[in-house]
Amino acid sequence: MIRLSKSDISLQEKNAVIKVLTNEFLGMGEEVRNFESDLSSYFDCPVACVSNGTAALHLSLQALGIGPGDEVLVQTITYVASFQAISATGAKPIACDIDLNTLTIDLKDAEKRITDRTKAIMLVHYAGGVGNLDAAYQFAKNFGLRVIEDAAHAFGSAYLGCPVGSNADIACFSFDGIKNITSGEGGCVVTKDANILKKIQDTRLLGVENDTKARFSNSRSWDFDVKMQGWRYHMSDIMAAIGRVQLKRLNDFSKTRRSLARFYDNALSKYQRISFIKQDYNSVVPHIYPIRISGLSLEDREQLRQKLEINGIQIGVHYKPNHLLSFFSDDSINPRYKAESIYSELLSLPLHTGLKQVDIEYVISNLISEIL
Ligand SMILES: *Cc1c(COP(=O)(O)O)cnc(C)c1O
């Protein structure tokens, strides 16, 4: 079976986990401190590690003071985690249309949805690309909005020569099993805003003030104060041990992902019916490889999925527009035409570091023979 995505775990990660298990200190301690310091060097920016990418988004929004009555702009085509993190604060995610070239937020559409309740814009770095990041920050500045980058797809990508996230207002990453690097589950927040960082350090530990410092010396606070709602969202040493090894392997992972995506681009460019995002793979590390097949209906796509599966190929869909989900449906007078019109044509082909060019050739020849 050629899987859509998968983790890449070597003996190094296994040994790192055994070392933590042997120490018999499994919670948030030295390893998390070390992973944070490795990540801070990589980003040249302060970092707080948390239990997953959704938690990173949730805590960032909360730290900005976003809550009931507030609205956050976000593209409708994203993992439901982006929407759930916003609604977890009590705020309302405002589903925006997408730009068809990059599948990132359409700022013209977003502008139509601004109200006096709008507090922030969440930028989703779809497939690892950041879209027009300068325009998005200018937009935020014009409307007085804070920016949260949902960079879950973009670990390793660069923008203007710096790692994506390093110059963000607030950037959130996911280290779940299939992301560009993993710590099992896990995630992190990257921000130069010291006030936001401090809040996240406390709220990830149930709001216990300064517990981060105690835990980093493998200790705990006992006589503490709590001043705000917190969550149990910290990272464990087991996760951090995996993440530290994965960070060292990032360059190898990036090379493989980029060369596979370039290979797809080259092979698919001769088919009129198929289009893909024109990413610059000198800077982007692709997390997924989405394509559009024009004229495909939902039924066609499901049939295609089943046929490919019989031939040992797993495909995916990133993503169903969130405003079509019951919990996030709304009666906006501004429909998201572009997102809805491409949804049935959208599918993702296998992309992970365990694949070889022959696998991609096999995927493509199967795909082409099904759709032509
Ligand atoms: C994976 C992902 C998240 C959430 O990360 P988790 O670690 O799974 O909680 C958020 N947004 C996007 C776009 C993602 O792909």
The ligand as a MOL file (V3000), in Angstrom:
LIG
                    3D

  0  0  0     0  0            999 V3000
M  V30 BEGIN CTAB
M  V30 COUNTS 15 15 0 0 0
M  V30 BEGIN ATOM
M  V30 1 C -2.4580 19.2850 11.7720 0
M  V30 2 C -3.1110 20.6000 11.6740 0
M  V30 3 C -3.5320 21.3300 12.8000 0
M  V30 4 C -3.5910 20.7920 14.1970 0
M  V30 5 O -2.5080 20.1480 14.6520 0
M  V30 6 P -2.6900 18.9000 15.6480 0
M  V30 7 O -1.2940 18.6840 16.1280 0
M  V30 8 O -3.2190 17.7680 14.8510 0
M  V30 9 O -3.5980 19.3210 16.7460 0
M  V30 10 C -4.0400 22.6090 12.6090 0
M  V30 11 N -4.1560 23.1330 11.3840 0
M  V30 12 C -3.7910 22.4590 10.2800 0
M  V30 13 C -3.9470 23.1220 8.9400 0
M  V30 14 C -3.2850 21.1610 10.3800 0
M  V30 15 O -2.9590 20.4770 9.2810 0
M  V30 END ATOM
M  V30 BEGIN BOND
M  V30 1 1 1 2
M  V30 2 1 2 3
M  V30 3 2 2 14
M  V30 4 1 3 4
M  V30 5 2 3 10
M  V30 6 1 4 5
M  V30 7 1 5 6
M  V30 8 2 6 7
M  V30 9 1 6 8
M  V30 10 1 6 9
M  V30 11 1 10 11
M  V30 12 2 11 12
M  V30 13 1 12 13
M  V30 14 1 12 14
M  V30 15 1 14 15
M  V30 END BOND
M  V30 END CTAB
M  END
